Amino acid sequence: MKKSDGFITIMVLAIMSIIMVSSLYLMHMYTLEFMIVTSTVNSIQSYYFSEGKVYTILNKNEYLNSIMPSIKQFVKDIYIKIIKGINIFLDVEDLFEGDTNNVVSASIYHDYDGRIILEVKIKSTFKNITREVISKITVVNDLFELGNPLVSDELLSDENRNMFNDYMSFLKSNVEIQELDSGIYGTDLKDYEKIRLIKDSNAYSIECYRNEIEHPVRIENFTTDKVFLIIRKNILTPEVLIVDLNPSGNYKLEGIIYIEGDLVICNDFELNGILIVNGSINIIPSANMNVNGVVLYKGEENIENERLHLQYDFSKIRKYGIYLPKFIDLKIRNIKSN
């Protein structure tokens, strides 16, 4: 009987030991799993904080203004391959509680497909867990980096067509001549029936006509071939004529010509840069027109013409595009955890 009682005691103790060990193991596993889950949640939260900083930078003028000089320098200068060492300093109010990572490092370069990229590296800390994300942000408005020399309604996908129409409407209200680099002639003309852009030897003039008066009511003269010309429609829809008084036929301009009206090419003409026409383009039979850069065209008529020669040239586009509103249009391409 005593042997039997001893055996039972040993069995009970063994079972209790197994139960205790199992309980301790389960408690350890539960605690470990809880710690892993908590760490994962904190890590994810830290990632989202870093992602939030990307959006903060893109939506706060203070930060955009601090990096815009570097962006414009890179866009304008085709010989710069990369700009490194750009720092963005975040205000304390834009940091989450417990996060002291207020310095964002950035660089600008060409991505694998040639697009200009602003890359930002951002760290955030949440409950002692730090995560870094790297975000690639496209710099130039998508329409200008499509690689097409002619951008118009009929040539675009539905998505790009909507973007194009929105941008053309945006330009009507927002295009203006602000600060131009030295050597660029700019003018903003509105509500004339006819405008003649005239070249005579090495000088240029703009004649503006209204109310069917034979003589121009306004004349502007300039000597540089670098221009930013804005010709707007108000009550009157202007007819813009390109006229070369020099029989050599060497009429070339570079820069931006923006027209809300009808463009008529009367002589051989070449533009290096950006031509934007919200109207029609007509080339008389004895003339040819060359555009090296891009044409944004919104009109009812098809402008395909054997005398119209277009070549996409981003080096010409980027040199002058910075003077257009929303040419620099920062958009997130991707965000990845580092």
C-alpha positions as CSV (number, residue, x, y, z in Angstrom):
1,M,0.0,0.0,0.0
2,K,2.8,2.4,0.9
3,K,4.6,1.6,-2.4
4,S,1.4,2.3,-4.2
5,D,1.0,5.7,-2.4
6,G,4.6,6.6,-3.2
7,F,4.1,5.8,-6.9
8,I,0.9,8.0,-7.0
9,T,2.8,10.9,-5.3
10,I,5.6,10.7,-7.8
11,M,3.1,10.6,-10.7
12,V,1.2,13.6,-9.4
13,L,4.5,15.5,-9.0
14,A,5.6,14.6,-12.5
15,I,2.3,15.6,-13.9
16,M,2.3,18.9,-12.0
17,S,5.9,19.5,-13.2
18,I,4.8,19.0,-16.8
19,I,1.9,21.3,-16.4
20,M,4.0,24.0,-14.8
21,V,6.7,23.7,-17.4
22,S,4.1,23.7,-20.1
23,S,2.4,26.8,-18.5
24,L,5.7,28.6,-18.2
25,Y,6.5,27.8,-21.9
26,L,3.1,29.0,-23.0
27,M,3.5,32.2,-21.0
28,H,6.9,32.7,-22.5
29,M,5.6,32.1,-26.0
30,Y,2.7,34.4,-25.4
31,T,5.0,37.1,-24.0
32,L,7.4,36.7,-26.9
33,E,4.6,36.8,-29.4
34,F,3.2,39.9,-27.8
35,M,6.6,41.5,-27.9
36,I,6.9,40.6,-31.6
37,V,3.5,41.9,-32.4
38,T,4.1,45.1,-30.5
39,S,7.5,45.6,-32.2
40,T,5.9,45.0,-35.6
41,V,3.1,47.5,-34.8
42,N,5.6,50.0,-33.6
43,S,7.8,49.4,-36.7
44,I,4.8,49.9,-39.0
45,Q,3.8,53.0,-37.1
46,S,7.3,54.3,-37.5
47,Y,7.1,53.6,-41.3
48,Y,3.9,55.5,-41.6
49,F,5.4,58.5,-39.7
50,S,8.2,58.6,-42.2
51,E,5.8,58.3,-45.1
52,G,3.8,61.2,-43.5
53,K,6.9,63.4,-43.6
54,V,7.1,62.9,-47.4
55,Y,3.6,64.3,-47.8
56,T,4.4,67.1,-45.4
57,I,7.4,68.2,-47.4
58,L,5.4,68.2,-50.7
59,N,2.5,70.2,-49.2
60,K,4.2,72.8,-47.2
61,N,5.6,75.9,-49.0
62,E,8.3,76.4,-46.4
63,Y,10.0,73.1,-47.3
64,L,9.3,73.4,-51.1
65,N,10.9,76.8,-51.2
66,S,14.0,75.5,-49.4
67,I,14.7,72.9,-52.1
68,M,13.3,74.7,-55.2
69,P,16.6,76.6,-56.0
70,S,18.4,73.2,-56.3
71,I,15.6,71.7,-58.4
72,K,15.5,74.6,-60.8
73,Q,19.3,74.6,-61.1
74,F,19.2,70.9,-62.0
75,V,16.3,71.2,-64.4
76,K,17.9,74.2,-66.3
77,D,21.4,72.9,-66.5
78,I,21.7,69.8,-68.8
79,Y,25.3,69.3,-67.7
80,I,24.5,68.6,-64.1
81,K,24.2,64.9,-63.6
82,I,23.4,64.8,-59.9
83,I,23.0,67.1,-56.9
84,K,23.7,65.6,-53.5
85,G,23.8,66.9,-49.9
86,I,20.5,68.7,-49.9
87,N,19.1,68.9,-46.4
88,I,15.5,69.7,-45.4
89,F,15.0,70.7,-41.7
90,L,11.6,69.9,-40.4
91,D,9.9,72.1,-37.7
92,V,9.2,70.5,-34.3
93,E,5.5,70.9,-35.0
94,D,5.8,68.5,-37.9
95,L,7.4,65.8,-35.8
96,F,5.4,63.2,-33.9
97,E,5.8,62.9,-30.1
98,G,9.1,61.2,-29.2
99,D,10.5,61.6,-32.7
100,T,13.7,63.8,-33.0
101,N,14.6,62.9,-36.7
102,N,14.1,66.4,-38.1
103,V,16.7,66.3,-40.9
104,V,15.7,64.9,-44.3
105,S,18.5,64.3,-46.8
106,A,17.7,64.7,-50.5
107,S,19.4,64.3,-53.9
108,I,18.4,65.0,-57.5
109,Y,19.3,62.8,-60.5
110,H,17.9,61.0,-63.6
111,D,16.1,57.8,-62.9
112,Y,16.4,54.6,-65.0
113,D,14.0,56.0,-67.6
114,G,15.6,59.4,-67.8
115,R,13.0,61.2,-65.7
116,I,14.3,63.8,-63.3
117,I,13.9,62.5,-59.7
118,L,14.0,64.2,-56.3
119,E,15.0,61.4,-53.8
120,V,14.4,61.9,-50.1
121,K,15.6,59.7,-47.3
122,I,13.5,60.1,-44.1
123,K,13.8,58.5,-40.7
124,S,11.2,58.4,-37.9
125,T,11.2,56.9,-34.4
126,F,8.2,55.5,-32.6
127,K,8.6,53.9,-29.2
128,N,12.4,53.4,-29.7
129,I,12.0,51.8,-33.1
130,T,13.4,53.8,-36.0
131,R,12.5,53.2,-39.6
132,E,13.9,54.8,-42.8
133,V,12.1,55.2,-46.0
134,I,13.3,56.3,-49.4
135,S,10.9,58.1,-51.7
136,K,11.4,58.9,-55.4
137,I,9.5,62.0,-56.5
138,T,9.2,63.0,-60.2
139,V,10.0,66.6,-60.7
140,V,8.7,67.7,-64.1
141,N,5.1,67.7,-65.2
142,D,4.3,64.3,-66.8
143,L,3.1,66.0,-70.0
144,F,6.5,67.3,-70.8
145,E,8.3,64.0,-70.3
146,L,6.0,61.8,-72.4
147,G,8.7,61.9,-75.1
148,N,6.2,63.1,-77.7
149,P,6.9,66.2,-79.8
150,L,3.2,66.8,-80.2
151,V,0.8,66.6,-77.2
152,S,-2.8,67.0,-78.1
153,D,-6.3,65.5,-77.3
154,E,-6.4,63.0,-80.1
155,L,-2.9,61.5,-79.4
156,L,-3.3,60.9,-75.6
157,S,-4.8,58.1,-73.5
158,D,-7.9,58.9,-71.4
159,E,-5.9,59.5,-68.3
160,N,-3.3,61.8,-70.0
161,R,-6.0,63.5,-72.0
162,N,-7.8,64.6,-68.8
163,M,-4.4,65.8,-67.4
164,F,-3.7,67.7,-70.6
165,N,-7.1,69.4,-70.7
166,D,-6.8,70.4,-67.0
167,Y,-3.3,71.8,-67.6
168,M,-4.4,73.8,-70.6
169,S,-7.3,75.3,-68.6
170,F,-4.9,75.9,-65.7
171,L,-2.5,77.8,-68.0
172,K,-5.3,80.2,-69.1
173,S,-5.7,81.5,-65.6
174,N,-2.2,81.2,-64.3
175,V,0.4,81.7,-67.1
176,E,2.3,84.9,-66.6
177,I,5.7,86.4,-67.0
178,Q,7.5,86.7,-63.7
179,E,11.3,86.9,-63.2
180,L,13.2,85.9,-66.4
181,D,16.9,85.3,-66.7
182,S,19.0,88.0,-68.4
183,G,18.8,88.0,-72.2
184,I,15.2,86.7,-72.4
185,Y,12.6,89.1,-73.8
186,G,9.1,88.7,-72.3
187,T,5.7,90.3,-73.2
188,D,2.1,89.6,-72.3
189,L,-0.4,90.8,-75.0
190,K,-4.2,90.6,-74.8
191,D,-7.3,91.4,-76.9
192,Y,-5.8,92.2,-80.3
193,E,-7.3,91.1,-83.6
194,K,-4.0,90.6,-85.3
195,I,-0.4,90.3,-84.1
196,R,2.6,90.2,-86.4
197,L,5.9,88.7,-85.0
198,I,8.4,90.2,-87.4
199,K,12.1,89.6,-88.0
200,D,14.1,92.1,-90.0
201,S,17.8,91.4,-90.2
202,N,18.9,90.9,-86.6
203,A,16.1,92.8,-85.0
204,Y,12.6,91.8,-84.0
205,S,9.3,93.6,-83.6
206,I,5.8,92.9,-82.5
207,E,3.0,94.8,-84.2
208,C,-0.5,94.7,-82.6
209,Y,-3.7,95.6,-84.5
210,R,-7.2,96.2,-83.3
211,N,-10.5,97.5,-84.7
212,E,-9.4,96.9,-88.3
213,I,-7.1,99.9,-88.1
214,E,-4.5,99.7,-90.9
215,H,-1.6,100.8,-88.7
216,P,-0.5,99.0,-85.5
217,V,-1.9,100.4,-82.2
218,R,1.1,99.0,-80.4
219,I,4.7,98.1,-81.4
220,E,7.4,96.4,-79.3
221,N,11.0,96.0,-80.4
222,F,13.7,93.6,-79.2
223,T,17.0,92.2,-80.3
224,T,17.4,88.9,-78.6
225,D,16.2,85.6,-80.1
226,K,15.3,84.3,-76.6
227,V,11.6,85.0,-75.8
228,F,8.7,84.2,-73.6
229,L,5.6,85.5,-75.5
230,I,2.1,85.3,-74.1
231,I,-0.7,86.2,-76.5
232,R,-4.2,86.0,-74.9
233,K,-7.7,85.9,-76.0
234,N,-10.2,88.2,-74.3
235,I,-13.1,89.5,-76.3
236,L,-11.1,89.2,-79.5
237,T,-9.4,86.0,-80.8
238,P,-6.0,87.0,-82.1
239,E,-4.5,85.9,-85.3
240,V,-0.7,85.6,-84.9
241,L,1.4,85.9,-88.0
242,I,5.1,84.9,-88.1
243,V,6.7,87.2,-90.7
244,D,10.3,87.3,-91.9
245,L,11.2,90.5,-93.8
246,N,14.7,89.0,-94.5
247,P,14.7,86.9,-97.7
248,S,17.4,84.7,-96.3
249,G,14.7,82.8,-94.4
250,N,16.6,82.3,-91.2
251,Y,13.9,83.1,-88.7
252,K,14.7,81.3,-85.4
253,L,13.5,81.9,-81.9
254,E,14.0,79.9,-78.7
255,G,12.0,79.9,-75.6
256,I,8.2,79.8,-75.0
257,I,5.4,81.0,-77.3
258,Y,1.9,80.8,-75.7
259,I,-1.1,81.6,-77.9
260,E,-4.8,81.7,-77.3
261,G,-5.7,82.1,-80.9
262,D,-4.7,81.1,-84.4
263,L,-1.0,80.9,-85.5
264,V,-0.2,81.5,-89.1
265,I,3.3,80.7,-90.4
266,C,4.0,83.0,-93.4
267,N,7.8,82.2,-93.8
268,D,10.1,79.4,-92.8
269,F,10.3,79.5,-89.0
270,E,12.1,77.5,-86.3
271,L,11.4,77.4,-82.6
272,N,13.6,75.7,-80.1
273,G,11.6,75.3,-76.9
274,I,7.9,75.1,-76.1
275,L,5.0,76.1,-78.4
276,I,1.5,76.2,-76.8
277,V,-1.5,76.9,-79.0
278,N,-5.1,76.9,-78.0
279,G,-6.6,77.5,-81.4
280,S,-5.2,76.5,-84.8
281,I,-1.9,76.3,-86.6
282,N,-1.8,77.2,-90.3
283,I,1.3,77.1,-92.6
284,I,1.1,78.7,-96.0
285,P,2.2,76.5,-98.9
286,S,5.6,78.2,-99.4
287,A,6.6,78.0,-95.7
288,N,7.9,75.4,-93.3
289,M,7.9,75.2,-89.6
290,N,10.3,73.4,-87.3
291,V,9.9,72.9,-83.6
292,N,12.7,71.3,-81.5
293,G,11.2,70.7,-78.1
294,V,7.4,70.1,-77.7
295,V,4.1,71.5,-79.0
296,L,1.0,71.5,-76.7
297,Y,-1.9,71.9,-79.1
298,K,-5.6,72.2,-78.3
299,G,-7.8,72.8,-81.3
300,E,-10.5,71.4,-83.4
301,E,-8.4,71.0,-86.5
302,N,-5.8,68.3,-87.2
303,I,-2.4,69.9,-87.5
304,E,-0.7,67.1,-89.4
305,N,1.1,68.9,-92.2
306,E,4.1,67.9,-94.3
307,R,5.5,71.3,-93.8
308,L,5.4,71.0,-90.0
309,H,8.5,69.3,-88.6
310,L,8.5,68.4,-84.9
311,Q,11.3,66.8,-82.9
312,Y,11.1,66.1,-79.2
313,D,14.1,67.6,-77.4
314,F,13.9,67.6,-73.6
315,S,17.1,69.7,-73.3
316,K,15.2,72.6,-75.0
317,I,12.1,72.0,-73.0
318,R,13.7,72.0,-69.6
319,K,15.7,75.1,-70.3
320,Y,12.6,77.3,-70.6
321,G,9.9,75.2,-69.0
322,I,10.7,76.4,-65.5
323,Y,9.0,79.7,-66.4
324,L,5.7,77.9,-66.9
325,P,3.4,77.3,-63.9
326,K,3.3,73.7,-62.8
327,F,6.1,72.7,-65.1
328,I,7.8,71.7,-61.9
329,D,5.1,69.4,-60.5
330,L,6.4,67.1,-57.7
331,K,4.6,63.7,-57.6
332,I,5.5,60.7,-55.5
333,R,6.7,57.9,-57.8
334,N,7.3,55.3,-55.0
335,I,8.0,55.0,-51.3
336,K,10.1,52.1,-50.1
337,S,11.4,51.0,-46.7
338,N,15.2,51.0,-46.6
